Amino acid sequence: MHHVALCLAAIACGCAARATYADDLTIATDRPGILYGTEVVPVGRVQVEAGVPTWQRSDSNGERDTLITTPTSLRIGVSDAFEFQIVSSPFDRDRMHGAAGDDSVSGSGDLQLGAKWLLRTTDAHGPRFALIGYVSLPTGSRAFTAGRPGYNLNLVGNWNLADDTNFGAMLGATHMPIASGGHADSGIVAVNLSRSFSDRLGGYVETGWFPGFRNAQSTALAGAGVTWLVTNRFQIDGFFDRGLNKDSPDWALGTGASVLF
């Protein structure tokens, strides 16, 4: 399956090399943060977004679980309203520290195939809506694979409140396999408020609730992040989130980089 992803990436890069666009293209990313963006990658272009890395810590009953991941997305523009995505985490490391000592496992995460469809766009101040869905394939290392296919679907809306301020909201649902043989069903309800401080610097605050419907615990997070547009096609970012209940990770934070080819 990873060979398929590499072939698709090579085809997309070839399309990008043949396409001609104005030099004023500016990258629009899905990271950082809980919410996805409503923008799609320009036709024939390829965009890579990577967490380098993302760090998460959970403390419970005298034990500490520290998880490091490298979430990476390959986004390929197909039309003015549609893009294809290939998502994975090439390297994960989970370290458990408790009274009995330390233990750790490393490997790669499952491969996800996804798509984003821009449902509606209006004038500059009107709402934009996008549908984003993924199929998770059990290609990861033993410690980091779900073992069977899983599914995720999200509806994202974005409203321009002012020239430099935007409000976003997302509703989602996830259906993932669990070790017992059944599935875990959970939801996503998230909002954010983002602001551009200059042509290059932006920031946001966010909160998200992930209700567990079946075989899943309910979690909630709140946090903030910043983005810096180094060039029109290269962005770096940083973020943090704090868990809001006992079942949530205590902290999640990370940095990332995104580039539009």
ZASETI-270126 format. One record per residue (C-alpha): residue number from 0; residue in one letter; x, y, z. Coordinates in Angstrom, 1 decimal. Example, Ala and Ser with C-alpha at 12.3 -4.5 7.8 and 13.67 -1.06 7.14 Angstrom:
2
   k r      u      v      w
   0 A   12.3   -4.5    7.8
   1 S   13.7   -1.1    7.1
// end
This chain:
261
   k r      u      v      w
   0 M    0.0    0.0    0.0
   1 H    2.9    2.4    0.7
   2 H    4.1    1.7   -2.9
   3 V    0.7    2.8   -4.2
   4 A    1.0    6.1   -2.2
   5 L    4.5    6.7   -3.6
   6 C    3.2    6.1   -7.2
   7 L    0.3    8.5   -6.7
   8 A    2.7   11.1   -5.3
   9 A    4.9   10.7   -8.3
  10 I    2.0   11.1  -10.7
  11 A    0.8   14.2   -8.9
  12 C    4.2   15.8   -8.9
  13 G    4.4   15.2  -12.6
  14 C    1.1   17.0  -13.1
  15 A    2.3   19.9  -11.0
  16 A    5.5   20.2  -13.1
  17 R    3.4   20.5  -16.3
  18 A    0.8   22.9  -14.8
  19 T    1.3   26.7  -15.1
  20 Y   -0.1   29.0  -12.4
  21 A    0.4   32.6  -11.4
  22 D    3.3   33.2   -9.0
  23 D    1.0   34.6   -6.3
  24 L   -0.3   31.3   -5.1
  25 T   -0.4   31.2   -1.3
  26 I   -0.6   28.0    0.8
  27 A   -3.7   27.3    2.8
  28 T   -3.3   24.4    5.3
  29 D   -5.4   22.0    7.3
  30 R   -2.9   22.1   10.2
  31 P   -2.4   22.9   13.0
  32 G   -5.5   22.5   15.2
  33 I   -8.4   20.2   15.6
  34 L  -10.4   21.7   12.7
  35 Y   -9.6   21.1    9.0
  36 G   -9.6   24.1    6.6
  37 T  -12.2   24.6    3.9
  38 E   -9.7   25.4    1.2
  39 V   -8.7   22.8   -1.4
  40 V   -5.3   22.5   -3.0
  41 P   -5.1   24.2   -6.5
  42 V   -5.6   21.9   -9.5
  43 G   -2.5   19.9  -10.4
  44 R   -0.6   21.0   -7.3
  45 V    0.7   18.9   -4.4
  46 Q    0.9   20.0   -0.8
  47 V    2.8   18.3    2.0
  48 E    1.9   19.0    5.7
  49 A    3.9   17.4    8.4
  50 G    4.1   17.4   12.2
  51 V    7.7   17.4   13.3
  52 P    6.8   16.0   15.7
  53 T    3.6   16.0   17.8
  54 W    3.9   15.2   21.5
  55 Q    1.2   13.9   23.8
  56 R    1.3   13.1   27.5
  57 S   -1.2   11.4   29.8
  58 D   -0.8   10.8   33.5
  59 S   -3.1    8.3   35.3
  60 N   -2.9    6.1   38.4
  61 G    0.7    6.9   38.9
  62 E    1.7    6.0   35.3
  63 R    2.8    8.3   32.5
  64 D    2.2    7.7   28.8
  65 T    4.2    9.8   26.4
  66 L    3.3    9.5   22.7
  67 I    5.3   11.0   19.9
  68 T    3.9   11.0   16.3
  69 T    4.8   12.5   13.0
  70 P    1.4   13.1   11.2
  71 T    2.0   13.7    7.5
  72 S   -0.5   14.6    4.8
  73 L    0.0   14.5    1.1
  74 R   -2.8   16.6   -0.5
  75 I   -3.3   16.6   -4.3
  76 G   -5.5   19.1   -6.1
  77 V   -7.9   17.4   -8.5
  78 S  -10.4   20.1   -9.3
  79 D  -11.5   23.5   -8.1
  80 A  -13.7   21.9   -5.5
  81 F  -12.0   18.5   -4.8
  82 E   -8.7   17.1   -3.5
  83 F   -7.3   13.7   -2.7
  84 Q   -5.3   13.0    0.4
  85 I   -2.8   10.4    1.6
  86 V   -2.2   10.5    5.4
  87 S    0.0    8.6    7.8
  88 S    2.5    8.9   10.6
  89 P    5.8    7.5    9.4
  90 F    7.3    7.2   12.9
  91 D    5.5    6.8   16.2
  92 R    6.9    6.1   19.7
  93 D    4.9    5.3   22.8
  94 R    6.7    5.3   26.1
  95 M    5.1    4.1   29.3
  96 H    6.6    4.9   32.7
  97 G    5.3    3.4   35.9
  98 A    6.2    1.8   39.2
  99 A    7.3   -1.3   37.4
 100 G    9.7    0.6   35.1
 101 D    9.8    1.9   31.6
 102 D    8.6    0.3   28.4
 103 S    8.4    1.7   24.9
 104 V    7.4    0.7   21.4
 105 S    8.1    2.3   18.1
 106 G    6.7    1.9   14.5
 107 S    4.6    3.5   11.9
 108 G    0.9    4.3   11.9
 109 D   -1.9    3.2    9.6
 110 L   -2.4    4.7    6.1
 111 Q   -5.4    6.8    5.5
 112 L   -6.9    7.6    2.1
 113 G   -9.1   10.7    2.1
 114 A  -10.7   13.4    0.1
 115 K  -12.0   17.0    0.6
 116 W  -15.0   18.3   -1.3
 117 L  -15.8   22.0   -1.2
 118 L  -19.6   22.1   -1.0
 119 R  -20.3   25.8   -1.0
 120 T  -18.5   29.0   -1.3
 121 T  -20.0   32.5   -1.5
 122 D  -18.5   36.0   -1.5
 123 A  -15.5   37.0    0.6
 124 H  -17.6   37.4    3.7
 125 G  -20.0   34.5    3.2
 126 P  -19.7   31.0    4.6
 127 R  -17.7   28.2    3.1
 128 F  -18.4   24.5    3.8
 129 A  -16.4   21.4    3.0
 130 L  -16.8   17.7    3.6
 131 I  -13.7   15.7    4.5
 132 G  -13.7   11.9    4.8
 133 Y  -11.0    9.2    5.4
 134 V  -10.7    5.4    5.2
 135 S   -8.0    4.0    7.5
 136 L   -6.2    0.9    6.2
 137 P   -4.4   -1.5    8.6
 138 T   -0.9   -1.0    7.2
 139 G    0.9    0.2   10.4
 140 S    3.2   -1.5   12.8
 141 R    1.6   -4.0   15.2
 142 A    1.6   -1.5   18.1
 143 F    0.0    1.3   16.1
 144 T   -2.5   -0.4   13.8
 145 A   -6.2   -0.7   14.3
 146 G   -6.0   -4.1   12.6
 147 R   -9.0   -3.5   10.4
 148 P  -10.4   -0.6    8.3
 149 G  -11.9    2.4   10.0
 150 Y  -13.8    5.5    8.8
 151 N  -14.0    9.2    9.6
 152 L  -16.3   11.9    8.2
 153 N  -16.3   15.6    9.0
 154 L  -18.3   18.7    7.9
 155 V  -16.4   21.9    8.3
 156 G  -17.8   25.5    8.0
 157 N  -15.9   28.8    8.0
 158 W  -17.2   32.3    8.3
 159 N  -15.2   35.5    7.7
 160 L  -16.2   37.8   10.6
 161 A  -13.9   40.6    9.5
 162 D  -11.0   41.1    7.1
 163 D   -8.6   39.5    9.6
 164 T  -10.8   37.3   11.8
 165 N  -12.5   34.0   11.0
 166 F  -14.8   31.6   12.9
 167 G  -14.7   27.9   12.2
 168 A  -16.9   25.0   13.3
 169 M  -16.7   21.2   12.7
 170 L  -19.0   18.2   13.2
 171 G  -17.6   14.7   12.7
 172 A  -18.0   11.0   13.3
 173 T  -15.5    8.2   13.6
 174 H  -16.0    4.4   13.4
 175 M  -12.9    2.5   14.3
 176 P  -12.2   -1.2   15.1
 177 I  -11.0   -2.2   18.6
 178 A   -9.0   -5.1   19.9
 179 S  -12.1   -7.0   21.2
 180 G  -13.4   -7.4   17.7
 181 G  -16.1   -4.7   17.8
 182 H  -16.0   -1.1   16.9
 183 A  -15.7    2.2   18.7
 184 D  -18.0    5.0   17.7
 185 S  -17.3    8.6   18.6
 186 G  -18.1   12.1   17.5
 187 I  -16.4   15.5   17.0
 188 V  -17.8   18.9   17.9
 189 A  -15.1   21.7   17.6
 190 V  -14.9   25.4   17.1
 191 N  -12.1   27.9   16.6
 192 L  -11.5   31.6   16.2
 193 S   -8.5   32.6   14.1
 194 R   -6.9   36.0   13.4
 195 S   -4.3   37.3   11.1
 196 F   -1.9   39.6   12.9
 197 S    0.0   40.5    9.8
 198 D    0.5   39.3    6.2
 199 R    2.7   36.5    7.6
 200 L    1.7   35.8   11.2
 201 G   -1.6   34.3   12.3
 202 G   -3.0   32.6   15.4
 203 Y   -6.1   30.8   16.7
 204 V   -7.8   29.5   19.8
 205 E   -9.9   26.4   19.8
 206 T  -11.9   23.8   21.8
 207 G  -13.2   20.4   20.9
 208 W  -15.4   17.8   22.4
 209 F  -15.2   14.1   21.3
 210 P  -18.2   12.3   22.7
 211 G  -17.9    8.6   23.0
 212 F  -21.1    6.8   21.7
 213 R  -20.1    3.1   21.9
 214 N  -16.9    1.5   23.3
 215 A  -15.3    4.9   23.5
 216 Q  -14.6    7.5   26.2
 217 S  -15.6   11.1   25.9
 218 T  -12.7   13.5   25.8
 219 A  -12.4   17.3   25.4
 220 L   -9.5   19.7   24.6
 221 A   -8.9   23.4   24.5
 222 G   -5.8   25.2   23.2
 223 A   -4.2   27.7   20.8
 224 G   -1.7   27.9   18.0
 225 V    0.3   30.1   15.7
 226 T    1.3   30.0   12.0
 227 W    4.1   31.9   10.2
 228 L    4.1   32.2    6.4
 229 V    7.8   32.1    5.7
 230 T    7.1   32.4    2.0
 231 N    3.8   32.3    0.1
 232 R    4.2   28.5   -0.3
 233 F    6.0   27.5    2.9
 234 Q    4.5   27.7    6.4
 235 I    5.6   26.7    9.8
 236 D    3.4   26.3   12.9
 237 G    3.2   25.5   16.6
 238 F    0.3   24.6   18.9
 239 F   -0.8   23.2   22.3
 240 D   -3.9   21.7   23.6
 241 R   -4.9   21.0   27.2
 242 G   -7.2   18.1   28.3
 243 L  -10.4   19.2   30.0
 244 N  -11.5   15.9   31.6
 245 K  -10.0   12.8   33.2
 246 D  -10.2   10.7   30.0
 247 S   -8.4   13.3   27.8
 248 P   -4.7   13.5   27.2
 249 D   -3.2   16.0   29.8
 250 W   -1.3   17.9   27.1
 251 A   -0.7   17.8   23.4
 252 L    1.7   20.1   21.6
 253 G    3.8   20.2   18.5
 254 T    5.4   22.0   15.6
 255 G    4.9   21.5   11.9
 256 A    5.8   22.6    8.4
 257 S    3.8   22.7    5.2
 258 V    4.9   23.3    1.6
 259 L    2.9   23.8   -1.6
 260 F    4.6   22.5   -4.8
// end
